[in-house]
Amino acid sequence: MVPTKIFFTKGVGRHKDQLTAFELALRDAGVSACNLVNVSSIFPAGCRRVTKEEGLKLLTPGQITFAVMARQTTNEPNRLIASSIGVALPADPGHHGYLSEHHPFGETDEKAGDYAEDLAATMLATLLGLDFNSDTSWDEREQQYKASGKIIKTFNITQSAQGDKNGLWTTVVALAILLP
């Protein structure tokens, strides 16, 4: 099966039980009624991005659903956690792109999102044979990648949260949901 549609979603959950916090994060993301199967990081060639609302309408409770998922959890009060999916798409629509997962501690939405986006773009750039200096900043490399004409678009979806002040489990998820 090669997915033809993809959508992105994110969520956060808090609960005294770690598993329930994860379930609540999936509920917040809208995908808790699916049997999620984690897959690796390929954005299929020809796959069309749809809105979260459109994608959710295509799901059936109990459905086996393929997802690239970033997940982080803590029960440490006030600890900053994040989950991010980075995306890099090639200019050639007949070529696959990349998705990356990043799930750090202590990073803001912006920092985690930029890192995930950089991961995906770097994987695509190396596949496409682009020369780049890994010591330059993401902003510089992003401009270089796009100026090459081979990478057309990068973006990310990121969810962060601070650990519950009373020590409840806090879970964040970011997901790319792949649909037939």
C-alpha positions in Angstrom: 0.0 0.0 0.0 1.3 3.4 -1.0 -0.5 6.2 0.8 -2.2 8.8 -1.4 -3.1 11.3 1.4 -1.5 12.6 4.5 -2.5 15.0 7.3 -0.7 16.4 10.3 -2.0 16.7 13.9 -0.8 17.2 17.4 -2.0 16.9 21.0 -1.3 17.1 24.7 -2.7 15.0 27.6 -2.3 15.0 31.3 -3.2 12.3 33.8 -2.0 10.5 36.9 -1.3 7.4 34.8 1.3 7.6 32.0 -0.7 5.5 29.5 -3.9 7.6 30.1 -1.9 10.8 29.5 -0.8 9.3 26.1 -4.4 8.3 25.3 -5.6 11.9 26.1 -2.9 13.3 23.9 -4.1 11.1 21.0 -7.7 12.2 21.8 -6.6 15.8 21.6 -5.0 15.0 18.2 -8.2 13.4 17.1 -6.7 9.9 16.4 -7.3 7.9 19.6 -9.9 5.6 18.0 -7.4 4.3 15.5 -4.9 1.4 15.9 -1.8 3.3 15.1 1.1 1.6 13.4 4.4 3.5 13.6 6.2 3.7 10.2 9.5 5.3 9.2 10.1 8.6 7.6 9.2 8.6 3.9 6.7 11.1 2.4 5.4 9.1 -0.6 5.8 10.6 -4.1 2.4 11.8 -5.3 0.9 11.8 -1.8 -1.5 14.8 -1.3 -1.6 16.8 1.9 -5.1 17.2 3.2 -6.4 19.2 6.2 -6.7 17.6 9.6 -10.5 18.0 9.3 -10.6 16.3 5.9 -8.3 13.5 7.1 -10.2 12.8 10.3 -13.4 12.3 8.2 -11.6 9.5 6.4 -10.8 7.5 9.6 -13.0 4.7 11.0 -12.8 3.7 14.7 -10.6 0.6 15.0 -8.9 1.2 11.6 -5.3 0.2 11.3 -3.7 3.6 10.6 -0.1 4.2 9.6 1.6 7.2 11.3 4.9 8.8 11.8 4.8 9.8 15.4 7.0 11.9 17.7 6.1 11.4 21.4 7.5 12.8 24.7 6.3 12.4 28.3 7.3 13.6 31.7 6.0 13.6 35.3 8.5 16.2 36.4 6.8 19.4 37.4 7.4 22.3 34.9 9.7 20.3 32.7 9.4 21.5 29.1 8.8 18.7 26.6 8.1 18.8 22.8 7.3 16.5 19.9 7.8 17.6 16.4 7.5 16.2 12.9 9.6 17.8 10.2 8.8 17.7 6.5 10.9 18.2 3.4 9.4 17.9 -0.1 11.3 17.7 -3.3 10.6 19.9 -6.3 10.1 16.8 -8.4 6.6 15.5 -7.6 7.7 12.0 -8.8 10.3 11.8 -6.0 9.6 11.0 -2.4 10.2 13.4 0.4 11.2 12.9 4.1 9.5 13.1 7.5 11.5 13.3 10.7 10.6 12.8 14.3 12.1 14.9 17.1 11.1 14.6 20.8 13.3 16.7 23.1 13.3 18.0 26.6 13.8 21.7 27.3 13.1 23.0 23.7 10.5 25.5 22.7 8.1 24.9 19.8 10.2 27.0 17.5 13.5 25.3 18.4 12.1 21.8 18.3 10.3 22.5 15.0 13.3 24.0 13.3 15.4 21.0 14.4 12.9 18.5 13.0 12.6 20.5 9.8 16.3 20.6 9.5 16.5 16.8 10.0 14.0 16.1 7.2 15.6 18.6 4.8 19.1 17.3 5.5 18.0 13.7 4.8 16.4 14.8 1.5 19.4 17.0 0.6 21.9 14.1 1.1 19.7 11.8 -1.0 19.5 14.5 -3.8 23.3 15.0 -3.7 23.2 18.6 -2.6 26.4 20.0 -1.2 26.1 21.8 2.1 28.0 22.7 5.2 26.5 21.0 8.3 28.1 23.7 10.5 26.0 26.5 9.0 22.7 27.5 10.7 19.4 25.9 9.7 18.3 29.3 8.2 21.3 29.4 5.9 20.9 25.8 4.8 17.2 26.2 4.3 17.9 29.0 1.9 20.6 27.0 0.1 18.3 24.0 -0.2 15.5 26.0 -1.7 17.8 28.0 -4.0 19.0 24.7 -5.4 15.6 24.2 -7.0 15.6 20.6 -5.8 13.8 21.1 -2.4 10.6 23.1 -2.8 9.1 23.1 0.7 9.9 22.4 4.3 7.6 22.7 7.4 7.0 21.2 10.8 4.2 20.5 13.2 5.2 20.8 16.8 3.5 20.4 20.2 5.2 21.4 23.4 4.0 21.6 27.0 5.3 22.1 30.5 5.1 19.2 32.9 2.1 19.4 35.2 2.9 21.4 38.3 1.4 18.7 40.6 3.4 15.9 38.9 0.7 14.4 36.7 2.1 12.7 33.6 2.2 15.1 30.7 2.4 13.7 27.2 2.8 15.5 23.8 2.4 14.0 20.4 2.9 15.2 16.8 1.8 12.9 14.0 1.8 12.5 10.3 -1.2 10.3 9.4 -0.8 8.3 6.1 -4.0 7.3 4.4 -4.7 5.0 1.4 
